[in-house]
Amino acid sequence: MTTTTRRPTIPAAPDWTSALCAQTDPDLFFPEGHGQQIVQAVNQAKKLCADCPLRSGCLEWAVTTGQTIGVWGGLSEQELRNLHRRQILASRNTTNAHEATAVNAA
Protein backbone atom coordinates (compact mmCIF):
# COMPACT_ATOMS: atom_id res chain seq x y z
CA MET A 1 0.00 0.00 0.00
CA THR A 2 1.40 3.36 -0.98
CA THR A 3 0.56 6.64 0.61
CA THR A 4 0.29 9.78 -1.45
CA THR A 5 0.94 13.10 0.18
CA ARG A 6 -0.84 16.09 -1.30
CA ARG A 7 1.06 19.34 -1.23
CA PRO A 8 -0.56 22.72 -1.67
CA THR A 9 -0.35 24.08 -5.17
CA ILE A 10 2.04 27.00 -5.47
CA PRO A 11 0.72 29.63 -7.84
CA ALA A 12 2.82 30.74 -10.75
CA ALA A 13 4.69 33.94 -10.10
CA PRO A 14 3.57 37.02 -12.00
CA ASP A 15 5.52 38.06 -15.09
CA TRP A 16 7.96 40.36 -13.35
CA THR A 17 9.26 41.95 -16.57
CA SER A 18 6.89 44.91 -16.29
CA ALA A 19 7.40 45.29 -12.53
CA LEU A 20 9.25 48.38 -11.38
CA CYS A 21 11.45 46.26 -9.14
CA ALA A 22 12.74 44.43 -12.22
CA GLN A 23 14.18 47.76 -13.38
CA THR A 24 15.77 48.55 -10.02
CA ASP A 25 18.61 47.19 -7.90
CA PRO A 26 17.09 44.17 -6.08
CA ASP A 27 19.07 45.01 -2.96
CA LEU A 28 16.64 47.88 -2.42
CA PHE A 29 13.89 45.34 -1.72
CA PHE A 30 16.07 43.22 0.57
CA PRO A 31 17.84 45.90 2.62
CA GLU A 32 20.59 45.15 5.09
CA GLY A 33 21.95 47.32 7.83
CA HIS A 34 20.53 48.85 10.96
CA GLY A 35 18.10 51.49 12.09
CA GLN A 36 17.50 54.47 9.86
CA GLN A 37 19.41 52.91 6.94
CA ILE A 38 16.85 50.10 6.66
CA VAL A 39 13.90 52.40 7.27
CA GLN A 40 14.98 54.63 4.38
CA ALA A 41 15.54 51.69 2.02
CA VAL A 42 12.17 50.12 2.91
CA ASN A 43 10.38 53.44 2.41
CA GLN A 44 12.07 53.91 -0.96
CA ALA A 45 11.10 50.37 -2.04
CA LYS A 46 7.52 50.92 -0.89
CA LYS A 47 7.33 54.13 -2.94
CA LEU A 48 8.31 52.18 -6.06
CA CYS A 49 5.75 49.50 -5.22
CA ALA A 50 3.02 52.12 -4.88
CA ASP A 51 3.43 53.03 -8.56
CA CYS A 52 3.99 49.50 -9.83
CA PRO A 53 1.36 47.94 -12.13
CA LEU A 54 2.00 44.52 -10.56
CA ARG A 55 1.64 45.58 -6.93
CA SER A 56 -1.53 43.62 -6.14
CA GLY A 57 -0.38 40.50 -8.01
CA CYS A 58 3.00 40.69 -6.31
CA LEU A 59 1.41 40.99 -2.87
CA GLU A 60 -0.99 38.14 -3.57
CA TRP A 61 1.86 35.90 -4.72
CA ALA A 62 4.01 36.86 -1.72
CA VAL A 63 1.22 36.12 0.75
CA THR A 64 0.21 32.86 -0.95
CA THR A 65 3.79 31.59 -1.02
CA GLY A 66 4.65 32.79 2.50
CA GLN A 67 7.28 35.39 1.61
CA THR A 68 8.38 37.18 4.79
CA ILE A 69 11.79 38.49 3.77
CA GLY A 70 12.05 41.68 1.77
CA VAL A 71 9.53 44.20 0.51
CA TRP A 72 6.72 42.57 -1.50
CA GLY A 73 3.67 44.29 -2.96
CA GLY A 74 4.40 47.43 -0.99
CA LEU A 75 4.59 45.74 2.42
CA SER A 76 7.64 45.57 4.67
CA GLU A 77 8.83 42.36 6.30
CA GLN A 78 7.03 43.24 9.53
CA GLU A 79 3.83 44.09 7.67
CA LEU A 80 4.01 40.78 5.77
CA ARG A 81 4.52 38.85 9.01
CA ASN A 82 1.58 40.68 10.63
CA LEU A 83 -0.64 39.95 7.62
CA HIS A 84 0.38 36.29 7.70
CA ARG A 85 -0.36 36.12 11.43
CA ARG A 86 -3.81 37.69 10.93
CA GLN A 87 -4.59 35.20 8.16
CA ILE A 88 -3.65 32.27 10.41
CA LEU A 89 -5.84 33.60 13.21
CA ALA A 90 -8.74 34.19 10.83
CA SER A 91 -8.35 30.67 9.46
CA ARG A 92 -8.36 29.23 12.98
CA ASN A 93 -11.44 31.24 13.90
CA THR A 94 -13.22 30.02 10.76
CA THR A 95 -12.24 26.43 11.52
CA ASN A 96 -13.37 26.75 15.13
CA ALA A 97 -16.69 28.27 14.02
CA HIS A 98 -17.26 25.39 11.57
CA GLU A 99 -16.41 22.83 14.24
CA ALA A 100 -18.77 24.49 16.73
CA THR A 101 -21.55 24.51 14.14
CA ALA A 102 -20.96 20.82 13.40
CA VAL A 103 -21.01 19.92 17.11
CA ASN A 104 -24.19 21.93 17.69
CA ALA A 105 -25.86 20.29 14.68
CA ALA A 106 -25.07 16.82 15.97
MDAnalysis code that builds the backbone (N, CA, C; Angstrom):
import MDAnalysis as mda
import numpy as np

u = mda.Universe.empty(318, n_residues=106, atom_resindex=np.repeat(np.arange(106), 3), trajectory=True)
u.add_TopologyAttr("name", ["N", "CA", "C"] * 106)
u.add_TopologyAttr("resid", np.arange(1, 107))
u.add_TopologyAttr("resname", ["MET", "THR", "THR", "THR", "THR", "ARG", "ARG", "PRO", "THR", "ILE", "PRO", "ALA", "ALA", "PRO", "ASP", "TRP", "THR", "SER", "ALA", "LEU", "CYS", "ALA", "GLN", "THR", "ASP", "PRO", "ASP", "LEU", "PHE", "PHE", "PRO", "GLU", "GLY", "HIS", "GLY", "GLN", "GLN", "ILE", "VAL", "GLN", "ALA", "VAL", "ASN", "GLN", "ALA", "LYS", "LYS", "LEU", "CYS", "ALA", "ASP", "CYS", "PRO", "LEU", "ARG", "SER", "GLY", "CYS", "LEU", "GLU", "TRP", "ALA", "VAL", "THR", "THR", "GLY", "GLN", "THR", "ILE", "GLY", "VAL", "TRP", "GLY", "GLY", "LEU", "SER", "GLU", "GLN", "GLU", "LEU", "ARG", "ASN", "LEU", "HIS", "ARG", "ARG", "GLN", "ILE", "LEU", "ALA", "SER", "ARG", "ASN", "THR", "THR", "ASN", "ALA", "HIS", "GLU", "ALA", "THR", "ALA", "VAL", "ASN", "ALA", "ALA"])
u.atoms.positions = np.array([
    [0.844, -1.175, 0.000],
    [0.000, 0.000, 0.000],
    [0.889, 1.238, 0.000],
    [0.632, 2.124, -0.930],
    [1.403, 3.357, -0.980],
    [0.551, 4.525, -0.494],
    [1.224, 5.454, 0.101],
    [0.557, 6.640, 0.608],
    [0.977, 7.833, -0.237],
    [0.004, 8.585, -0.665],
    [0.286, 9.778, -1.451],
    [0.066, 11.002, -0.576],
    [1.045, 11.867, -0.586],
    [0.939, 13.103, 0.183],
    [0.606, 14.233, -0.776],
    [-0.469, 14.942, -0.468],
    [-0.839, 16.093, -1.299],
    [-0.174, 17.341, -0.739],
    [0.437, 18.079, -1.623],
    [1.056, 19.339, -1.231],
    [0.242, 20.470, -1.827],
    [0.194, 21.591, -1.121],
    [-0.563, 22.723, -1.675],
    [0.048, 23.169, -2.994],
    [-0.800, 23.589, -3.890],
    [-0.348, 24.079, -5.170],
    [0.233, 25.477, -5.005],
    [1.413, 25.681, -5.533],
    [2.044, 26.996, -5.471],
    [1.700, 27.726, -6.755],
    [1.114, 28.897, -6.629],
    [0.720, 29.626, -7.836],
    [1.939, 30.087, -8.625],
    [1.749, 30.221, -9.909],
    [2.821, 30.744, -10.755],
    [3.085, 32.194, -10.381],
    [4.330, 32.553, -10.399],
    [4.694, 33.940, -10.100],
    [4.249, 34.840, -11.248],
    [3.921, 36.083, -10.931],
    [3.570, 37.021, -12.001],
    [4.747, 37.197, -12.966],
    [4.466, 37.721, -14.134],
    [5.516, 38.059, -15.090],
    [6.158, 39.356, -14.612],
    [7.317, 39.224, -14.005],
    [7.955, 40.362, -13.347],
    [8.564, 41.364, -14.334],
    [8.566, 41.068, -15.627],
    [9.263, 41.950, -16.572],
    [8.718, 43.373, -16.585],
    [7.439, 43.559, -16.305],
    [6.889, 44.915, -16.288],
    [6.865, 45.518, -14.881],
    [7.364, 44.786, -13.911],
    [7.397, 45.290, -12.534],
    [8.504, 46.332, -12.383],
    [8.236, 47.341, -11.598],
    [9.246, 48.384, -11.383],
    [10.485, 47.837, -10.675],
    [10.297, 46.832, -9.843],
    [11.452, 46.259, -9.135],
    [12.409, 45.556, -10.103],
    [11.892, 45.097, -11.237],
    [12.742, 44.429, -12.224],
    [13.670, 45.427, -12.910],
    [13.381, 46.708, -12.755],
    [14.179, 47.762, -13.377],
    [15.032, 48.489, -12.342],
    [15.105, 47.908, -11.151],
    [15.773, 48.548, -10.018],
    [16.726, 47.547, -9.372],
    [17.686, 48.046, -8.639],
    [18.611, 47.189, -7.904],
    [17.821, 46.350, -6.899],
    [17.872, 45.014, -6.989],
    [17.086, 44.168, -6.083],
    [17.463, 44.336, -4.613],
    [18.669, 44.807, -4.351],
    [19.069, 45.013, -2.957],
    [18.172, 46.020, -2.251],
    [17.552, 46.904, -3.011],
    [16.642, 47.884, -2.418],
    [15.481, 47.179, -1.724],
    [15.044, 46.057, -2.261],
    [13.890, 45.336, -1.724],
    [14.270, 44.316, -0.654],
    [15.560, 44.121, -0.463],
    [16.070, 43.221, 0.573],
    [17.183, 43.954, 1.325],
    [16.824, 45.048, 2.005],
    [17.840, 45.901, 2.621],
    [18.541, 45.233, 3.800],
    [19.792, 45.603, 3.945],
    [20.587, 45.155, 5.087],
    [21.091, 46.383, 5.809],
    [21.448, 46.213, 7.040],
    [21.950, 47.324, 7.825],
    [21.164, 47.438, 9.120],
    [21.184, 48.624, 9.668],
    [20.528, 48.846, 10.955],
    [19.805, 50.177, 10.968],
    [18.781, 50.240, 11.788],
    [18.100, 51.486, 12.089],
    [17.608, 52.268, 10.893],
    [17.997, 53.539, 10.855],
    [17.502, 54.473, 9.855],
    [17.856, 54.049, 8.435],
    [18.983, 53.378, 8.267],
    [19.409, 52.912, 6.940],
    [18.364, 51.967, 6.339],
    [17.869, 51.040, 7.132],
    [16.851, 50.096, 6.655],
    [15.525, 50.809, 6.453],
    [15.157, 51.676, 7.381],
    [13.897, 52.403, 7.274],
    [13.857, 53.179, 5.964],
    [14.934, 53.857, 5.623],
    [14.985, 54.630, 4.379],
    [14.871, 53.727, 3.156],
    [15.584, 52.604, 3.164],
    [15.539, 51.685, 2.024],
    [14.141, 51.088, 1.864],
    [13.525, 50.688, 2.963],
    [12.173, 50.119, 2.907],
    [11.184, 51.164, 2.391],
    [11.284, 52.380, 2.869],
    [10.385, 53.443, 2.408],
    [10.569, 53.718, 0.922],
    [11.804, 53.695, 0.449],
    [12.075, 53.911, -0.965],
    [11.489, 52.760, -1.798],
    [11.663, 51.531, -1.334],
    [11.101, 50.369, -2.041],
    [9.577, 50.448, -2.075],
    [8.975, 50.824, -0.955],
    [7.517, 50.924, -0.886],
    [6.981, 52.006, -1.819],
    [7.744, 53.086, -2.002],
    [7.333, 54.134, -2.944],
    [7.307, 53.585, -4.371],
    [8.313, 52.798, -4.736],
    [8.312, 52.177, -6.061],
    [7.125, 51.226, -6.201],
    [6.865, 50.447, -5.187],
    [5.746, 49.500, -5.219],
    [4.414, 50.222, -5.414],
    [4.279, 51.378, -4.803],
    [3.015, 52.118, -4.877],
    [2.659, 52.479, -6.319],
    [3.658, 52.670, -7.168],
    [3.427, 53.034, -8.562],
    [3.514, 51.850, -9.514],
    [3.758, 50.675, -8.994],
    [3.988, 49.496, -9.831],
    [2.666, 48.887, -10.317],
    [2.587, 48.551, -11.613],
    [1.360, 47.943, -12.132],
    [1.122, 46.522, -11.615],
    [2.142, 45.895, -11.061],
    [1.998, 44.521, -10.561],
    [1.847, 44.439, -9.055],
    [1.658, 45.555, -8.399],
    [1.637, 45.581, -6.931],
    [0.681, 44.550, -6.332],
    [-0.556, 44.533, -6.757],
    [-1.526, 43.619, -6.144],
    [-1.188, 42.162, -6.449],
    [-0.769, 41.866, -7.669],
    [-0.381, 40.497, -8.009],
    [0.852, 40.052, -7.249],
    [1.780, 40.964, -7.069],
    [3.001, 40.689, -6.307],
    [2.658, 40.371, -4.855],
    [1.799, 41.208, -4.264],
    [1.410, 40.991, -2.874],
    [0.661, 39.670, -2.722],
    [-0.247, 39.400, -3.634],
    [-0.994, 38.143, -3.573],
    [-0.053, 36.948, -3.654],
    [0.899, 36.998, -4.578],
    [1.860, 35.900, -4.724],
    [2.709, 35.765, -3.463],
    [3.171, 36.882, -2.920],
    [4.012, 36.856, -1.724],
    [3.268, 36.253, -0.537],
    [2.014, 36.626, -0.370],
    [1.217, 36.117, 0.750],
    [0.929, 34.627, 0.551],
    [0.547, 34.253, -0.664],
    [0.211, 32.860, -0.954],
    [1.405, 31.934, -0.764],
    [2.593, 32.427, -1.118],
    [3.793, 31.589, -1.018],
    [4.557, 31.784, 0.284],
    [4.038, 32.638, 1.174],
    [4.645, 32.794, 2.499],
    [5.926, 33.607, 2.531],
    [6.077, 34.548, 1.613],
    [7.277, 35.395, 1.615],
    [7.244, 36.312, 2.835],
    [8.305, 36.301, 3.617],
    [8.375, 37.182, 4.788],
    [9.694, 37.943, 4.839],
    [10.507, 37.789, 3.822],
    [11.789, 38.493, 3.771],
    [11.767, 39.431, 2.575],
    [12.032, 40.686, 2.827],
    [12.050, 41.679, 1.767],
    [10.744, 42.447, 1.682],
    [10.718, 43.407, 0.768],
    [9.527, 44.204, 0.506],
    [8.807, 43.567, -0.672],
    [7.537, 43.209, -0.469],
    [6.722, 42.569, -1.505],
    [5.383, 43.281, -1.583],
    [4.990, 43.684, -2.773],
    [3.673, 44.294, -2.956],
    [3.451, 45.529, -2.110],
    [4.524, 46.207, -1.766],
    [4.405, 47.432, -0.987],
    [4.371, 47.230, 0.518],
    [4.579, 45.999, 0.976],
    [4.592, 45.739, 2.420],
    [5.996, 45.393, 2.885],
    [6.342, 45.882, 4.056],
    [7.638, 45.573, 4.666],
    [7.603, 44.160, 5.245],
    [8.755, 43.689, 5.684],
    [8.831, 42.362, 6.297],
    [7.894, 42.255, 7.496],
    [7.896, 43.272, 8.347],
    [7.030, 43.242, 9.532],
    [5.565, 43.239, 9.128],
    [5.215, 44.042, 8.134],
    [3.825, 44.087, 7.671],
    [3.401, 42.750, 7.070],
    [4.312, 42.106, 6.334],
    [4.009, 40.784, 5.771],
    [3.800, 39.753, 6.880],
    [4.672, 39.793, 7.894],
    [4.519, 38.849, 9.014],
    [3.204, 39.091, 9.750],
    [2.847, 40.363, 9.956],
    [1.579, 40.681, 10.628],
    [0.391, 40.199, 9.808],
    [0.436, 40.408, 8.499],
    [-0.637, 39.948, 7.620],
    [-0.752, 38.423, 7.668],
    [0.381, 37.753, 7.622],
    [0.383, 36.288, 7.697],
    [-0.227, 35.814, 9.023],
    [0.165, 36.464, 10.105],
    [-0.359, 36.116, 11.427],
    [-1.877, 36.308, 11.488],
    [-2.359, 37.428, 10.944],
    [-3.811, 37.692, 10.931],
    [-4.549, 36.639, 10.106],
    [-3.957, 36.219, 8.991],
    [-4.595, 35.195, 8.165],
    [-4.676, 33.864, 8.903],
    [-3.639, 33.516, 9.632],
    [-3.649, 32.275, 10.406],
    [-4.739, 32.334, 11.471],
    [-4.810, 33.457, 12.174],
    [-5.838, 33.602, 13.209],
    [-7.236, 33.549, 12.613],
    [-7.435, 34.208, 11.481],
    [-8.745, 34.188, 10.833],
    [-9.099, 32.776, 10.386],
    [-8.113, 32.047, 9.884],
    [-8.346, 30.670, 9.457],
    [-8.724, 29.793, 10.650],
    [-8.037, 29.995, 11.762],
    [-8.356, 29.226, 12.978],
    [-9.752, 29.556, 13.463],
    [-10.105, 30.835, 13.451],
    [-11.435, 31.243, 13.897],
    [-12.512, 30.644, 13.007],
    [-12.271, 30.613, 11.701],
    [-13.224, 30.022, 10.763],
    [-13.354, 28.532, 11.024],
    [-12.222, 27.856, 11.228],
    [-12.235, 26.426, 11.515],
    [-12.976, 26.143, 12.817],
    [-12.696, 26.936, 13.841],
    [-13.374, 26.749, 15.128],
    [-14.876, 26.985, 15.005],
    [-15.270, 27.984, 14.208],
    [-16.686, 28.269, 14.022],
    [-17.374, 27.105, 13.293],
    [-16.693, 26.542, 12.290],
    [-17.263, 25.395, 11.569],
    [-17.378, 24.175, 12.485],
    [-16.367, 23.964, 13.314],
    [-16.412, 22.831, 14.243],
    [-17.519, 23.016, 15.263],
    [-17.705, 24.231, 15.755],
    [-18.766, 24.494, 16.726],
    [-20.128, 24.281, 16.092],
    [-20.288, 24.694, 14.851],
    [-21.545, 24.511, 14.145],
    [-21.831, 23.014, 13.960],
    [-20.787, 22.254, 13.613],
    [-20.964, 20.817, 13.399],
    [-21.327, 20.118, 14.712],
    [-20.704, 20.532, 15.802],
    [-21.011, 19.924, 17.110],
    [-22.434, 20.270, 17.522],
    [-22.822, 21.518, 17.323],
    [-24.190, 21.930, 17.695],
    [-25.241, 21.256, 16.839],
    [-24.903, 20.957, 15.593],
    [-25.859, 20.293, 14.676],
    [-26.024, 18.825, 15.015],
    [-25.040, 18.255, 15.684],
    [-25.072, 16.818, 15.970],
    [-25.955, 16.452, 17.115],
])
